[in-house]
Amino acid sequence: MSTENEGTAVPSAPSVPPVPVAAPEGTPAFAQGEFAHDQRYQEPQQHQAPRYPDQPGRASEPGHGSEPTTPLPGAVPAYQHGPEGRPGPYGEQGQQGPYGDHNRPGQHGQHGHAGGPGPSVSTGSAPDSGWPPPPPTQPHYGGGGGGTGSGGGWGEQPSGPQPARKRPGGLIAAVLAAALVAGVVGGGIGYWAADRNNDNSLGGGSTTVSAADAPALKREAGSTAAVAGKALPSVVTIEAQAQGGDGGTGTGFVYDKQGHILTNNHVVASAADGGDLTATFSNGKVYAAEVVGRAEGYDVAVVKLKNPPSGLKPLPLGNSDQVAVGDSTIAIGAPFGLSNTVTTGIISAKNRPVASGDGSSDKNSYMSALQTDASINPGNSGGPLLDARGAVIGMNSAIQPSGGGGGGSGQSGSIGLGFAIPINQAKTVAGELIRTGQPVYPVIGATVSMSEGGDGATISGDGDGGTPAVTPDGPAAKAGLRSGDVITKFNDVPIDSGPTLISEIWTHKPGDKIKITYTRDGKASQVDVTLGQRKGDTP
C-alpha cells in the first residue's frame, strides 16, 4: 500500500528570512573582483539579532528559481570596504533597515568579507557617484544571486562575536511529524482492512470469488452419447460354450419383448448342439439362453432367454434400403470380450458382396453387406449397427483382416473395413427362424462357379453330386438359361462372380421377379426370372 499522500500541500516557508550563508571552511581567499554577487548581508551587532529586509519570493531572482536557501557551516562574512574606503551598506546597531538612509552608513571595525546570498534591494540615491562601490564576484553559496556588490576577494573574519545561526529544526520537525502521522494513519487503515478480511473469513462473508456451478449438461437427442445411452440396455454379450469346452464371445440385441435375441450364426454355432449359452446385459445381469434357429447361409441366428425379465425394450429397426453412403454409424459390441463398447463411423459402401464362414464347417455365408469404417473386431459379431437416430440398419458380421482375404474368423483387429448384414435381410430371416426354426432361401435353380473375380457368374456344366447344373423345371430352366451362360447383371446390379450373384439373390424373397442379363456366345440377352425357394441349410 502506498504511503504517499498525493495532493498534500507543502508546508509554508517560515516568515523569518533564511540565515545568510557563510563560505565553506577551507575556501581560499580570492582576489577582489574575482567573483560577483548580487546579495548583501547586514552584519549584526553584538547581542542584537540581525535584521533583514522583507524578501519577496526568491523564485523571481535570476539563477535561483524556487530553490530554498541552504545554510553552510562557517562564520558569517562581513562586507569589505569599497574601493573608496567607505563602509559597507549596512547600518549600525539601532539604525533602520539594512538599506536605510545612505547619509548614515553603518561602520565596521575592520574590513569585512564579501557578503553571502541575499536579496537585491534598491538603495535610493548615493552620497556621491561612486557609492556604493561594486561588490566582488563570488561563488553562489547557498543558491545566491548573480548581481553586483561592494568589496573584492575574501577578507578577514570579523573580530566581534558572531550571532548564532538559526537551524531549520522547525521545518525538519514538521516533516518528521507529518511522516509519523502518515505512517500511523496508513498502519491503521491496513490493520482495519486486515481485520475486516479476517472477520469475513470467519463467517462474516467470504470475499473469495468462486467459480459458478456448471449448468446441467443436456445432450441432443441425436448425439452419439444419447443414442448409445438409449441402446446399451438392449444389447447383450453372448457367451457360447460347446460340450467339449470350446466356445467364444459375441454380441446380440433384443429383437422383441418375448426375449428373442438376434445375433450371428457363427457366434452360437458351437453351443447349438447341447452347449451352454448365456446373455449378459449392460447392467451385469446374466440370463441363460437357448438357440431357436440358425441360418448358416445368411449367418443369422435367433436365441431366446429362458427366463426373460420384464420390461425388455427391443431396438427399433430401420430400413437398410434407404441407407446412403456417408451416413453416420454407431457400432455396439464386445470386441475381444470388452462388453458395451461403442464405436462410430460412416457407411463406406453398400451392396458389398462378402463371403464368410462360421468357423465350424466348410460352408460359407454370403451377404450383400453394408461396409462401415466403425471399428469392428472379433466379439462385435452379432451386435447392432445403428444410424444417427439409433435405429438398427445392420448386424455386424465380418471384417477384412489386414493379412488379406475375407471372413471374420481370424483374430486380427479392425483396419476400418467392417461389414454388416442389412437389417432388412436379417429381419426376414429372423422371422422365418422364429416361426419355423429353419431358414428359407430364394434360388434361381442353377449352379454357378464360385471363383471370384471375372466378367460374371458362369453357370456350371454339372451340379453337385452329378446333378444337372440347371434344375429341371426350376426358375432358370423356365427362363431358358443353360450351362455356359454368363450372368452379368441381376436387375441393375453388376455381377462379377458367383459369390456376388448369391449375395444378391439372398437379399430378395422367394417369389420375387428378377431381370437377369447374360451373355451366350458373345451376345448379351435379358430374361425375367421368378425366384424359387429352398428350406433349411441342406440343399
N, C-alpha and C positions, 0 to 999 in steps of 0.2 A: 504494500500500500504506500502510495507516495506521501511523503511528509511535507512537500512543498505547499505553501499557501498561495495559490495563484490569485493575483489581483489584490494582495495585501499592500497597503500604502507604505512607502518608505518613511521612516521617522523623520520629522523635520529637523533641519540643521539647527544647532544651538544658536541662541540670539547673540552670544558673545562671539566676536570675530576670532578666527584661528590665530594661534600664537605665532609670531614671526619665526622663521626657520633660520637656524644657525648653520654655519658652514660645517661640514663634517670634519671630525678631528683628523689631523694629519694632512689636511689640504694645504698645499703650499700657497704662499702669497703670490699674487700676480701683479704685474706692473700696471700703473694707472692707465685706464682706458682700454685694458685688455678685454674686459667683459663689460657688457652694458646691461642695465636692469631698469625696469620702469616702476619699481615699487620702493617706497621708502618707509622706514620704521622710526618710531619715536623711541628714544632711549628713556625709559622711566627713571625717575629719581629714586634714591634710596628710601625705603619704607613707603613707597607710593606705587599703587598698581598702575600699570601702563594704560594709557588712554588711546583709543583708536578711533578713527572716523568710521561712520557707518559704511559698510561695504555692500554695495548692490551686488546681485548675483554675479559670481565670478565667471559664469558661462559666457558673459559678453566680452571678457578680456581676451585679447589675441593670444593664441597659442595655448589656451587653457581648456576651453570647452567647459565641461561640467565636472572636471576633476577636483576632488577635495584637497585641501592643503594638509600635508603630512609633516608633522614636526620631525626634525632631525636632531641628533644629540649635539651638544656643544653650547657655548655661551652665545648670547645674542650680540651680534656685532654692532658697533656704533658707526655712524657715518663719519667719514673723513672730511676735514675742511676742504672746501672747494679750492680752486687754483688761486683765488684771491685772498685766501686766509680767513674767509668768513666762516662763521659757524654753520652747522647743518641746519636743515629746515625745521627741526623740531623745537617747540617752545620749552621754557623752563618749567620747573615744578609750579603748579598752580595756574599756569597760563592756559588760555582757551585753546583746545584742539591742537592737533599736530600741524595744521596749516593755518594758523591764526594770522594775526597782523604781522606782516613782514618787517615792520618797524621795530618789533620786539622779538628778535630771534632768540631761540634758546642757545645756551652755551655749553660747551663740553670742556671738561678739564683736560682732555687730551684728544689727539686725533683719533677719530673713530674708524671703524671698519665699514666697508661697503654694506649697505642695507640688505636685509633679506627681502623676501617677497612681500608685497603689499599693494594696495590699490593706487592707481594713478589718479591724483586729485588736482583740480585747478587751484592755483595758489594766489590768484589775483596778480596785481602789478608789483614788480620788484623795486627795491630802492634804486637800483641802477640797472643799466642794461645788461650787466654781467651776472646778475643774480636771478635765480640760483645757478650755481655752476653745474655743468653737465655731469651726471653720475658716471662712474666707470662701468664698463661692460663686465658682467659677472655671470657665473653659471645660474641656471634656473633651478635652484634648490627648492624643493617643496612645491614645484609647479609654479614658480614665479613668472611674472610677465617679462616682456622683452623691451620695455621702454627705457628711457634715459634717466640718470640721477647724478648727484654730485659725488665727487670722490673718484679716486683711481683704484689701485690694487688694494689687497688686504692690508689693514693696519694692525696696530697692537690691540690687545684685549683691553677692555675698559677696566680701570683700577677699582672703580666703585663696586659695591655689592650688586649682584645680578638678581633680577626677580625670578622667583620660582616659576618654571614653565607649567602651564596647565596641561594636565594629562587628559586624553579623551576617555577617561574612565566611565563617564556617564553614558556615552554612546555605546561603549562595549557592554556595559551592564544592561543597557536596554536591549541590545541584540541578544545577549545571553538569556535574558528574561523571556524575550519573545520565543526563542528556540525552545526554552524549557516549557513554556505554555503550550507550544505546538506539539511537543513530544507527549505531554500529559494528555492533551485532547486526543491526539492520534491513538495513543495507547488505550484510552478509554473507549474510543469507537471500536478499535479492534477487539477489546475484551467483550464489549457488548455484542458484536457480531458473532464471535466465537461462542459466547454463552447462549445466544439465540439459536445457533445451529445445534448445539448440544441439547437444548430443550426440545427442538424439533425431532432430533434423532431418538429421544427417549419417549416419544409418544405424542409430541406436540404437533406432528405433521411432518412428513419427510419431504425434503426438497430434492430428493433424487428422482430424476425422470426415468420412468420405467417404460420399456417397450410395450406397446399395446398388444393385447392378445390377438392372434391372427383369426380372421373370420373363419367360420366353418367351411371346409373345402367341399364344394359342390361340383361333382363331375357331370359332364354332359352325358346324356343317355347313350350316345353313340361312341363314347370314348372306349379305348381298349380296356381300361380298368373296369368300367361299368359293365361292358359286355362279358368280360371274363368273370367278374364277381357274380353275375347272374347265372352264368353257365356252369361254373365249377361244381355246385351242389348236385348237378345232374350227370356228372362224369365219374366213372369208376375205374379203378385199377384192377385188372383181372390177373389172377394167379392160376395157371393151369399146370397140373402135375399128373403124369401118366402113372399107371400102376407100378411101373418099374422105377419110378423116381425121376424120370426126365420131365422137363417142363419149361415154362418160360413165363414172361410177364408181358402183358399188353394192356390195351385200353378199350373201353366201351362207353356207351352213353345210354341214358334211359330213353326207351322208344315209346312206351305207353305207361299208363298208371297201374297196369296189372303186374308190372315188374319185369317186362321183357327188355333185354339189353341187346343193342345192336353192336356187332364187332366183326373182325375179320375171321375167316375160317382158319387161317394159319395160326391164330392166337389160341384157339381152343382145340385144335385138331389132336393134340397129344392127350387130352383128357376126355375125348369123345367116347372112348370105349372103356368105361369103368374107372376113369381117373377122378381126381379131386379138382373142384373148380370153386373159386371164391371171388367175390366182388367187394372191393373196399371203397367206400365213399370218401369225399373230401373231409368229412368230419371225423374220419377214423373208424367208423362203424363197418364191420365186416359181415357179409352175408354169404351163405352157401348158395351155389347156383348149379344148374344143370343145362345140358345142351338140348335145345328144341329142334334145331335143324341146321344143316350145313350145305353150302353150295361151293364145291371146290372150283368149278369153272369161273364163278363170279368172285371168289374169295370173300364170301359173305356168310356170316353165321348169326344165329339168334340164340341167346341163353336166357334163362328165366330164374329169378331169385326164388328160392324155395319158400322163404317166409318174408315176402316183401313188406317194407314198412309203409305206413300210411303217409299220405301227403307227397308221394313221388311226383316230380314235375318233369314231364318229358320235354326234351329240347324241341323248339319249333323247327320244322323242316322247310327249307327254301326250295327254289326252283333252279336247278343246275343248268337248265337250258337257257336261262336268262343271264347267266354269268358272263361278264366281259373281261377280256384281258386287261389287266391293270387294276381290277377291283381289289380292295383290301381283304386280307385273310387273317384269321386267328386260329392257330392250332393249339389244342389242349391234349396232353397225354402224360405218359410216364416214361420218358426216354431213359434207357439204362436203369430203370427202376425208380426214377425220381418222379414220384407222383405229383399231380396237379401242376405240371409245368406248362407255362403259357408262352407261345412264341408268335410272332407276327410276320406278315409278308404280303405278297400280292399274287394274283393269278398271273402266272407267267405264260401259260399257253392252254389251249383247250383241245379236246379230241386227240390227246397224245396216246398212241397205241402202246400198251405196256403188257408184257407177259411176265408173270411171276409164279413162283412155286410156293407150296405150303410147307416145305421143309421136311415133310414126312413121306413124300411119294414123288414119282417122276411125272406127275400130272401138273400141268401149268394152269394158271388162271389168266384170263385176258380181260383187259379193260380199255376203254377209250377214256383216258384219265384226264382230270384237271391237274395241270402242273403248277406248283407253287414253290416260291423260294423261302417260305416259312420253314424254320428249322424243324426237320422231322428225322428222328433217329429210331433205332430199334427200341421198342417199348411204346412208341407213338402209335403203332399199328392198331386200327380199330377205333381210334379217337376221332372226334368231330373236327372238321374244317369249317369254321364259321365265316360268315360275311360280316360286314360292319354293323349290321343290325343284330347279330347274334343268332341268326338262323343257320341251320346246318345246310351246307351246299355240297359237302363231300365227306367221305370217310377215308382217313389217311391209311394207305395200304403199302406203299413201296417207296424206295429211294434208289437213286442211281449211285452206286458206290464209286469211290474215287478210282478204284482199280479198273473200272470199265465193266461192261456187262450190265444186265438188268436184274431186277428182283430185289427183294428185301430180306433175303435170308442171311446175308452177311452181317458182320458186326462193325463195319466201318461207319464213321459218323457222317453227318449231313455235309453236303457240298453245295447246298442250295437247289438241289434237284429232287423235289418230293412229288409224289403222285397220289391222288385221291380218287376213289370211285365216285362218280357223280351220284348225288343223293337220289336223283330220280330213278336211276337203275337200282341202287341199293334198296330203296323203298319198295319197289316192285318185287324184288327177290325176297325181302323180309316178309312181305305179306303172304307170299306163297309158302314160305317156311313155317309161318305161324299157323296157317290154315291146314297145310298138308304134311309138313315135316320134310318135304323134299322140294328141290328146285325144278323149275320148268325153263327150258332153254329154247329160244327160237332158232330154227335151222332153215337152210336152203335146200338140203337134201343132196349135198355134193361134198366130196373130199378134195381138199386143196393142199398144195405143197406148203410146208411150214418154214421154208427157207426165208430168211429175212432179207429185205432189200431186193430191188429189181424194178421191173416195169409194171408189176401187178401180181395178182394171186392166180396161179395156174391150176386148173382142175386136173387132178392126178389121173394116171391111167388106170390104177386099181385102188380099191378101197381097203379098209382094214380087214385083215384075215382073208384076203382074196375076194372080198365082196366087190361089186361094181362101184366105181368112184361116183357115179351119178345114180342115186337111189331111184329104182323104177317107180313111176307114178308119184315121185316126190316133186316138190316145188320147182327145182332146177330142171328136171326132166320135162315137166309140163311147159316150162318156158322155152324149151328147145336147146338148152345148154348141154354140152357134151365134153368128153375128156379132151384136153389140149387147149380148150378156150382159156383166154387170159382176161380175168375181170379187172378192169382199170378204174371203175367208179361204182360207188354204192350210193345211190341218189346223187348228191352233188359232192360227196367226199371222195377225194382221190385215194386209190388203193395201190399200195406198192408191194404188198406181201400178203401171205396167208394170215399171220397174226393180226395184221391191220384189218383184214376182212372180217375175221371172227369178232374182234373187238367192236366193230361197228354193228355187226349183226346182233350182238348181245345187248346193245343199247335199245333194242326195239322189243316188241312183244309178238308172240305168235298171232298170226292173222294180219299183221301189217303188210301193206303192199309197198314193194320197193322197186325202184327203177335201177336196173343194172346195165352198165356199159361194159362191153367186152370186145376183144379182137379175135378174129379167126382168119388164119392165112393172110395176115396183114391188113385185114379190113375190119373197121370198127362197126359195131352194131349195138343196139339197145333193146332190152326186153323188160317186161314187168313181171315181178315175182311176188307171190303171196307166201309169206313166211309160215313154215310149219312149226312143230314143237317136238321136244323130247323131254321126258320126265326123268328126273334123277340124274346122278352123275355117271351111271354106267350107260354107254352108248347102246 
